[in-house]
Amino acid sequence: MVRILYFIQLPPPINGVTIINDFVYRNERLNSGIETEVVKINYSKSINEIGKFSMSKILKHVRITFLLLTKIVKFKPTHIYFTIIPSGIGFARDLFFVLIIRLFDIKTIYHLHGQGIGKATSSKLMRFIYEWVFKDSIIIHLSPGLANKEFENLNISSAQLYIVENGIKLFDTHLTRQCPGDEIIILFLSKLNRSKGLFFLLNTYVHLQAPGNMKLKLLLVGDIADRNVIKRINKYRAISCNAIEIIGGKYGEEKHSILQNADIFVHPTLNDAFPLAILEAMQAKLPIVSTYEGAIPEIIINGESGFGTATFIRTVS
């Protein structure tokens, strides 16, 4: 009997990684004939806590380690499905869990939701570490192009690599649209922070608001990273005569209604791998402006599923 221990992040907070993890873990079809258990790798309760150090996170790390060891001993999994952080401090932290899994000689299924391996492997030491991590494992990646870029410097011939693109649940695209006014609504739907290209968008928007241009409204939908971001947004709001509106994080039908009533979707991310927000915007039939990051060039194919120029996109990043 195959026994899979899911070692994953689950909501809350709600983001692309936790949404996909929740779908995989709870999907009866995927887990048919398999015994499953789960250990949640949740260091943050809200989007605002992600990436910030605190003493409580050290205690949570100890607790997660204890739960992982307990499940390994009692459940005796044949496989561990691990959504490892691919680079940075998160990867360094997750190496400790990899070591534990290796000590018990358990087959690992890595589902990678981010990027950064390709840049890190310019170092011989990091190449050695990554090859050790992925040796004899199963790797699930988000797109062929992104996987090629991430693994081009690594020898992972002993691993099994599969490409599984992200997807979203269908929502009702026939929701009642509000009566259009004389404004063109530009929608930004993501966490409000620098890494999502927010400040670049604000600066560009102010220039688009020049006298003589058609009336544009920028709608910012997402959880706020910190007070400094709010100060920066308010500065641009003053310049643009309050034509920038912030409405916080929205989910479910409320979010779908916002998508239906927008005119243009902008996602100028600086580091996303396969953003679900773009898929939602495509389902809402919105024209999309985004950046040359991760798998985005494979989602928005110029002349087929969207339009764009490499010059513009690379300038953004």
HELIX and SHEET records of a PDB file:
HELIX    1   1 GLY A   16  ARG A   26  1                                  11    
HELIX    2   2 ILE A   47  GLU A   49  5                                   3    
HELIX    3   3 MET A   55  PHE A   75  1                                  21    
HELIX    4   4 GLY A   88  LEU A  103  1                                  16    
HELIX    5   5 ILE A  117  ALA A  120  1                                   4    
HELIX    6   6 LYS A  124  PHE A  134  1                                  11    
HELIX    7   7 PRO A  144  PHE A  151  1                                   8    
HELIX    8   8 ARG A  194  LYS A  196  5                                   3    
HELIX    9   9 LEU A  198  LEU A  208  1                                  11    
HELIX   10  10 ARG A  227  ILE A  239  1                                  13    
HELIX   11  11 GLY A  252  GLN A  260  1                                   9    
HELIX   12  12 LEU A  276  GLN A  283  1                                   8    
HELIX   13  13 ILE A  296  ILE A  299  1                                   4    
HELIX   14  14 ALA A  310  VAL A  316  1                                   7    
SHEET    1   A 6 GLU A  35  LYS A  40  0                                        
SHEET    2   A 6 ARG A   3  ILE A   8  1                                        
SHEET    3   A 6 HIS A  79  PHE A  82  1                                        
SHEET    4   A 6 LYS A 107  HIS A 111  1                                        
SHEET    5   A 6 ILE A 138  HIS A 141  1                                        
SHEET    6   A 6 GLN A 160  ILE A 163  1                                        
SHEET    1   B 5 ILE A 244  ILE A 246  0                                        
SHEET    2   B 5 LEU A 216  VAL A 221  1                                        
SHEET    3   B 5 ILE A 184  LEU A 189  1                                        
SHEET    4   B 5 ILE A 264  HIS A 267  1                                        
SHEET    5   B 5 ILE A 288  SER A 290  1                                        
END                                                                             
